[in-house]
Structures are given as C-alpha cells and as structure tokens.
Amino acid sequence: MGKVKIITVLLVLMFGSTNGYAQLCNGSLGDPVVNITFGSGAGSGTSLNSLTNYNYISNDCPNDGSYTIRNATANCFGSTWFTVPEDHTPGDADGNMMVVNASYNPGDFFVTTVNGLCPNTTYEFAAWILNVLKPGACNGAGIKPNVTFAIETTAGTILQSYTTGDIPSAVAQWKQYGFFFSTTAGNSVVIRMTNNAPGGCGNDLLLDDITFRPCGPLVTASISGAPDSVNVCEADNTAFTLNANVSSGYNDPVFQWQLSTNNGTSWTNIPGATNTNYVRAPQSTPGTYMYRFAVSERSNMNIASCLILSNVVVINVNELPKVKASNNGDCAGDTLSLSAEGGSSYLWTGPGGFTSNLQSPFIMQATPANSGTYFVNVTSSQGCINKDSTIASISSRPVVNAGADTEICEGKTTQLNGSVTNTLLYQWAPATLVSNINILNPLASPKQTTIYILTGTNVKCSSSDSVTIVVNKIPKADAGPDKAILAGQSVALNGAAGGSSITYSWLPVDNMSVPATLTPSVSPLTNQVYTLLVASNKGCGTAADDVLVKVYKELYVPNAFTPNGDGVNDTWRIETLDAFPNSEVKVYNRYGEKVFDNHGVNMPWSGIYKKMQLPAGAYVYTIDLKNNSTIIKGVVFIIL
C-alpha cells in the first residue's frame, strides 16, 4: 500500500471526539499532501491489509477488533448504532468511510513511516469523526472512543502528540479533529496511533476526509479596490490588480500566482506572475476565475507539497444574456404582442414613445402607426445587459361590404352586391349555388336561407362581411284524404299547408265549422268537394287541393259476391263503412269458425281463408260500428 493510504489510515484512527485542534496554524496552509476519502462505490471498499492489526470484514457492522470500508451503516447490533446513510465527504456519490469497532485491549494499533515531507516545515493533520453508538445503548453506559496519535522522528523523538479525549455521542454528527507539528531536518516521520479506551459495549466510530497540509507564515491575497469576489460581464474591459501580502518568517521566499478555472479542482501557475502584484488582463470568455498566491522557500520551490497558499480571490466573468426578440404584428385591430427571452428583467422602447418593463408587453387594437422597430434591453440575474430588436409591420385591413340582406322565393335567383377597398383578392363563400365566387356581383340561387360571406385579402390581412339571403318557401296545399259519412253525420277534414309566411282558406264554407283552421268539421247534405287554398304573403304564389266528402243515405251491406276472377263483383266490400273508420267486421263459416276479421280498416274480402278459396255457400257476418249502436248481423253468400 502507498504512503497516501498509510496516512489516511493513521489519521482516521487517531482523530478524537473533542472540538477544535491541539495547536493552531498561525499562518496559512498549503494544499493537502494527503486527502483521504476512502474512495467510493457500492458494497465494501478495499481492505487496509498490513497497515492495521484489526480484522477486516465485508459487512457494515464489524465486531470488536474489526473494521470495514463502507458507504453506509444501518441497524447494527439491534439498532444500538446510529443509522448513517452516507459518508462525510461532500458531493461524492456512494462515497466510503471507515467503520471501526475498537479492540478490547487499549494500545498501539497502527505505526508507519511517511516519507517525502519538507524539512523544517509545520504540517496539519485533520479528520472528521462520528461516534456511532447511540447514547442510550449499553444501558446508557456505552464506552466512548478515545484516541491518541503521535508523530515521531525516525530516531524516536516525539515531535507532537494529541489525545482526543472521550468523543461524545449525543447525536449522529460529524466533527473535525486535528493538530499541527513541525518536521526537523529530515523528510520522514513516524505516525503512531493508540486506542486509549477499552473494548466492549461501545468504542465504535466512523472516520472520513483526512487531510495532511503544510503550514507556514500568513499569506493573503486581495483584489485592488474591490472585494475578494467580483462579478463582471464578458464585454467588460476592466483590468484588475491582484495584491499579495506575505508575513515575516521566510528566509528566501519565492512567489507564484496560480489560476483555477474548474472551481478549485486543479491549479496552474500563471507564467511570469512571480511578484506580489499581478495585473489580470480582461477576460472575454465567461467563467469563474479563481486566483491564489503561493509561497515557498527557494530550496523547496519545486516541491508542490511545500507550498503555502493564500486565500482565494474570485473574478466571475458572466456571459451576456442571449436575447431573442420577436413580435406577432400583422393587421390593424389585432393585438400586437412583443416577446423577449434570455434575462431576468426587460426594458422595451418603440415607436410613438412606447416603453415597457414587461417581458412580453402588448398593444391592443394596433394601428399602422404602431409599425416600426422595437428595441429591448435584457438584463441577466448577474446584471449583464444585452439588446435586440424586432420590426413590427401593421397593415391596414381590407374594407369589405357584402351588401344588404334580401328575400327571394324558392327556386328564384338573386344578384349579390359586394364592394371592397384596400383589397388584392376577394371571394364569396359558400361556393355552391353562386355563379362566380371571384366577382363582386355574382348570381346566387340558394335552395334555403343562406348566409354568404365575402372575404377580402391584401398582403397580410383579411376582412369579411356577410349577407343573408332569405329563401321563402312556395305555398303547398294538401286537403287530405277523401271522407265518407252517412247523411246527418259530420267529419273533420285533414288539411295541411306549407310555405313561408302563408294564409289558407276553404271553399265552400257551407255546412263547415271554423273554416279558418286546417281541420274544420263539415256536414254536407250530399256529396261535396272542398278546396283548400294556400297563398304566400311574400308574393311567392298560391296552391290549391281538393277533398271529396261522400254522403251515404244509409248503411248498405252487399249479401253476395262472386270471387271467380272475372273482374266483376270479385270481392265483398261494404263501401258505406268508410263513414265508420273504427268499425270491425267478422265473418264465420257454418261451423262457427272465424274466416275473416277486419279491424279499423275497410278492406274488401275475396273469400280467401288460410290462403285457400272458401267453398260456395252462406257465411254469417257481424258488424260493430264502434259508436255504441247495436251490432249488425247478417248473411253473405259466396257464389262460384
């Protein structure tokens, strides 16, 4: 295993549970020489092998004297441990941490040598630690972790040691621990870690994010005349001067300004920027530019781990908003809508003194006077301004007149009379029953009332007007079916009339009640023809129809018929029953079997029963007139 992993394990096992540090660096720190996060990934991490005498297990609940590398721990030992769903490292997906269950016996559990350090240099160790045992576990008497770690020379001289003391466990909260020490003339140290608390119920902890950083005299950086972080826009031509201040403590220092364009993930030396002042030229490419000042003794100038670093100053170059302006202006009378995007605030100006601070302003009932160029200044959330424009062209609408509404009689033709101005094209609709849709005065022959629309169009706009042609239906007369009555009876006529705006009358009106209706009651003394007259009030003509009312003196029932097919007297029909539309006629043979039954319709009988001709002979009939009179009985003969 490499030295980085060794330092990681040392720090993880050494850091204790009290807040703060054993010794503070009074100056500035360098980049971490070691930055241990224990990696990432699902399941268990890599074993530390010979770097510890603890046993490695692959699940997230190690027993006493064991450890594991995991990205979470849950429900351990009957949920006496806190459930910790993730490690401490910010932003690492499935990041791992070291899960430690200390052994029963206190003592050294990790000793290793770290090489490649800078001589006569102060270093900081730090790590994040969490006591994973719940405070109520072990009947409230759980053992608290207590760790000492020491740094020695290879000859055994202790350079610095630090004891964490009992690490509390009130809540599942990460805390950072650490201390500082100084190397001697050599570049190697021995790190020794000791578990001070006994094992048993408790002494369980999580460790993560261990760093090892050089410490030196105070180094500060600033931006002349500005805060430590400034925002400019990509078109800004300001040149900023960066200043550094280095406190005493260096014998023969060398300086270097450094730049990071990936939020501090990596840093590069700026060529030639080796003085305490650096003039930063304007940058046109948007981005976050981070600057820091690095100092080291000349003897260590090529060793990155010996650099002491200032605070970071930032110049944010914000891109100009990407502005896009548009409008939907076309025709007078419409709403002219303006639209822009790309910023957080907007300022419009335009023809006729138009101004607005809306992103999408509008002008209702626009006129050609609203035509012209509209400018918009768009400001981003960082205060950067860009502009765009859009040209609105508002055209006058055509003036269209389809003419006056009119009425015609069914089957007639009329001429449409349209007019237009400011129009390139015009057209009538619907196209059916119009002689020519592309002239202003076509002939129209609608079959029913129709609305004709004349539409005129110029370059961009159109207008329409309509005219209604009312079609008056011609008169129609239907006097209804002929009627039959016995002398002295009355009957209702069944007239019907059609057409638009009509009047109707009957002739003659003798022996007629209420002649002004379509269904008057009549009682003629003899056969009488009645005429229904229908007239149009719109000048669309007249119509007439006749109905015959037969008057019978008495009810006559024929007593014989000859169904021999000679065309003479082939059926038995009681003509006078037409005067009794609800009557019923039944005929029986000599065995009492019903061979003919006529209900409500005066139908003739040809002597057929069950699709066969009945034999000659006498048949009894009954007639019920359905008028509360006595049923009529008699005999009819079939003669063959």
MOZI-V326917 format. One line per field, one symbol per residue. phi: phi as a letter, one per 20 degrees, with the letter a starting at -180 (. if undefined). psi: psi as a letter, one per 20 degrees, with the letter a starting at -180 (. if undefined). burial: 1 if it has 24 or more other C-alpha atoms within 12 Angstrom, else 0. A space follows every 50 residues. Layout:
BEGIN
phi: ???
psi: ???
burial: ???
END
This chain:
BEGIN
phi: .ffffffgfgfgfefddefncfbeeedcdefgfccddmmbpfmeeefelf fbefeecdeecfegmcbbdbdabblflmmfefedfbfeffneflfebedc dfffdfqfcbcbdddneeflcecddbbdcbfefffefllmdffefbcdcc dcffeoffeacbdfmfefbfcfcfcecrbcbdfefecccddccceeefeo eplcbdcalecccfcbgfcccbdgmbffbcdcdfefdfdededccdffpe ebfcdaecccdcmnfbccfegmeddfdbeefgdeefqdddcbddcbfgfd fedffefddefedcceeefffeecdbbdfccfneeeddbbbobdbbcdca gmmfbadefcfbcflfcgfefqeddceddffenedccbbbddcdefffdc cenefbccegneccdfcebbclcecbaebfffmcfbfdcfcfedcfebgc edddddcdfcdbccbccddedefffccbfnffccbegnecbefdebccpe ldcbbdcfdflcelfedecfecbfecgbeddedcceedmdncbbbdcdde defbeddfdabcfdmendlfcdcefffgfcfdfcccccefenefdbbcdm cfefddneclmcffffqececccdflcmeffecaccdedd
psi: qrhghghggggghhpajqqaqhpqpicqqaqphpnpijarqqbqaqqici iqjqpprirjmqapjrrrorjrpqkplkkiqqooirahopippkqrrpop oqrhpqrpipprpprjrpqlqpqpqqqpqpoipqhirkkjkqppqoppqq pqriijpphqrpphaporkgrnpqqpqrrqrprbirjqqpppppohqrac nblprqqrmpqoqqpaqppqqrppjrripqprqhjpjppqppqqpprqiq gmqqqpqqppjlkjhqqqpopimjrippooqqpipqroopqrpqqrqhhj hjohiippqrrpqpooopqqqnpoqrrkpfqqhrpopqqqriaiqqoqqa qkjpqqjqhmrqoqlqrhijqappqpppprhjjpprrrrqppooqqqqop oiaqqrqrqpirqqpqnrqqqlphqqqqqqhqkphoijqhmrppmqirpq oppppqpbgiqqqqqqppopopqqqppoirqqrprqpirqqpqmqqqrrp mrqqrqprjqkppmijrimrpqmqhrpppqppppqpijkkarqqqqppop oqhropoqjqrnmjjjjpliqopnhiihimijrppqpqaijjppipoooi pnqqpjjppljqpqrqapppqqpoikkjrqppqappppp.
burial: 00111111111111111111110010111111111111110001111100 11011110111111111111111001100111110111100001111111 11110011111111101111111111111111111010000111111111 11100000111111111110011111111111110011111111111111 11111111111111111111111000011011110100011111110001 00111111110000001000001111111100100001111111111001 00011111111111111111101111111111010111111111111111 00000100111110011011111111111100111111111111111111 11101111110001111111001011111000110010111111110101 11111110001111111111111111111101111100111111111111 01111110001100101111111100011111111100011111111111 11000000011110000000111111111110111111100000111100 0101111000000100011111111000000000111110
END
